[in-house]
């Protein structure tokens, strides 16, 4: 495989990406859901403040190699970070738009086994099933909390698979959230493809075996974080993530991303320790956030979301408006 780098201005690269992407199947439905969700959560609270809405992205995007896709390049992310963070954002009083990779971890399912349907239930006779005693509390909590968040209009879940779907959906979400000004937050935990095959250059049918060389030309995905910051939702509080496997370069790379994309914070994490510790890189300081390991049910996302929620509140106050 070969990769090339675009030298055009970002706006033209972004336009070329969107113009050539296969259009989303259900743009109208997604837009309607977003409008309703944002309207529902936009009335002032009793204390005069506005509800904060966060878009949490989660899971990895795929970059297809064929239009009728059989093979694709994937990005590592189980979706655990995004799903767990969503729960803590809800607890902190946010409404959450959860933009997630289909099949990745879901909010409220942390305490369930890998195959919840088959492992949590057992047959009582030929016609009936019941929840296994060992999981009854966990299943009840998951179902009750998920139901309350969704029916209460506090959690909107939008699935994606490909880089084309993800970026089109992120643009829709961000432009819909623009009206929230600084009350909007983006928490971009998804692992997004850096390279892709443009739709027009992609073969239609399954690539055939027989040749020892897979000749695929990859192109760099335009840096849409800049589009988010500059055009889509310029006043939003933006938190991006930086994942590295070499801890020696992690903080430097995060600091570069903070400046380059004008983020409000970059959460730096190393692959093997990501569930234990992250570093929140901001303009003033680097803050180490650790999981409290005195109890096995604790997650690093708990203190992380508390910290970001406080920073976001200060950001809203500094911007001089509740909205
Ligand atoms: O989804 P997960 O819990 O397995 O992992 C989370 C993560 C490492 C994908 C996330 O914290 C992250 O760093 N996302 C951005 C990855 C990137 O640099 O593209």
Boltz pocket constraint, residues with backbone or C-beta under 6 A from the ligand:
constraints:
  - pocket:
      binder: B
      contacts: [[A, 59], [A, 76], [A, 77], [A, 78], [A, 79], [A, 80], [A, 81], [A, 82], [A, 188], [A, 189], [A, 190], [A, 191], [A, 192], [A, 241], [A, 242], [A, 243], [A, 244], [A, 267], [A, 269], [A, 274]]
      max_distance: 6.0
